[in-house]
Amino acid sequence: MAKIAFIGLGNMGGGMAANLAKAGHEVLAFDLSEEAMAKARDKGCTPASDAASAVKGAEAVVTMLPAGKHVAAVYAESVIPHADKSAILIDCSTIDVATARDVEAKAAEAGLTMVDAPVSGGIAAADAGTLTFMVGGSEDGFGRAQPILDKMGKAVIHAGGPGAGQAAKICNNMLLGATMVATCEAFALAEKLGLDLQTFYDISSKASGQSWSMTSYCPVPGVGPETPADRDYEGGFAAALMLKDLKLAMEAADNNEAYTPMGAHAEELYSRFVDRGGAGKDFSAIIKMLDDSWKAPGENGEA
């Protein structure tokens, strides 16, 4: 089994590191949060005093960090200077394509092999080891990263060269954000038209309006399979994270002169929802703004 450094033990990283330890790997874990470090210890990981000490001697380095600036800083200060030349570097954060390519280029200049491998699946999948990984990097890098990623996911797909994993992730989540908004609009309209929502689900889930947002992640409580909607929109994929991904997609669209009006409108709607206090709710909770039932503190409820 491999010696693996894991940096970033938040809602996603904590479960991912635990699955590597469960698989028998020696996991040296680091996070700025003492609580996260304690949870990692309880799950079989060995706490490290800092990121650099976790990296030294590791055969693989896995990072799961909040944003591009954090990835750039951690790799520049702690990973690239201290990693063994034989180590495979795997960044599972969701960041902008430009930063991913820049960090991978700097790793290559230092004689290191790195891949970007953002994930899809959310907290439950991270805990269960059923994530989907979209991997950008060389064929050699993908081949070396795959056995590590296999212990944390159900699917590991090579998307292309450096940054391709990030490109696939932001395109996927732009599609997810837009389809969730459309699904919520359809349910809100169906209710105003007097349709029973379970009946509408039974029809649409088997008709041309079917989508993952409808059949696997229905935003209406008590309709379809159990989702965060059945838990007052707690857990799942936070609206603030969806907004982050939509902003990354819109930045990429602007930089590459791509016309993405649906993505832009989804970003605007999620920005309004987050500004009104919905940041911590699951992203499907945007239905509460679209059906006029969302009331942020001090508001009259108008969307």
C-alpha positions, 0 to 999 in steps of 0.5 A: 500500500502507498504512503499518501499525503492528503491536504484539505480535510473539509466536507469532501476531503475528509471522506476521501482521505478516510476511504484511502485509509480504509483501503489500507494506505498510510495517509498523512493528513493535514488541514488548518482545522483541528476538528477536521484533523481529529475526525481524520485521526478517528478514521485511520489517518495520521495527522501531520504538523503541516502540509510540507511534513505530510508531503515529504516521503509520500508516494502520492499527494492528494489535495482538496482545497477551496479555490485556485489561490489556495491550490497555487499557494499550497503547491508553491510553498509546500508541495512542489518544494518538498515532494519526492520526484517519484510522487504523483500529485493529484489536485481534486479541488474545483478551480479555474482552468488557467490556474490548474494549467499553471500549477501543473506546468510549474510541477513539470518544471520541477520534474514532478508529474501532476494531474487535475482531478475534480470530482462530481457526487457531493458529500455523500459520494465522498463518504461512500467512495462513489465519486466520479473523477474527471482527470486532466494530465498526461497518459502517464500521470493518469495511469499513476493517479488512477489506482489512488482515485479508484479507492475514492470513486466509482468512475475515473475518466481521463478527460485530456491534457492538463486542465481538462479535468477542470474544464469538464467539471465546470461545463458539467456543473454549468449544465447541472445548475441550468437544468436544476433551475429549469426543473424548479421552474417547471414544478413551480409552474405546475403547482400554480396550474393546479397539477399534483406534483407527484403526478407531474413527476410521474409524467415528466420523469418518463417523458422528454422533460426528464433529467438528472435534476428531475429523477435523481435529485428532485427539488420537491419534498416527498416526490421521487427518491430521497434528496436534500429536499426531504431534509429541509434542503440540508446537506448535499451540494451547497448553493454557494458551491454551485455559485462558485462553479457557475462563476468559474464557468462564466469566467472560462466562457468570457476568456474563450469568447463562448456564448452561454446565456443559460449559464449566465442566467443560472449564475445570476439566479444563484447569486441572488439566492445566496445573497438572500441567505441561501448559501448553506442550503442545498442548491435545489433549494432555489425552488423556494425563491422561484415559487415565492416561498423563500423569505430571507431575514427582513424580506417580504419574500418577493423574488 
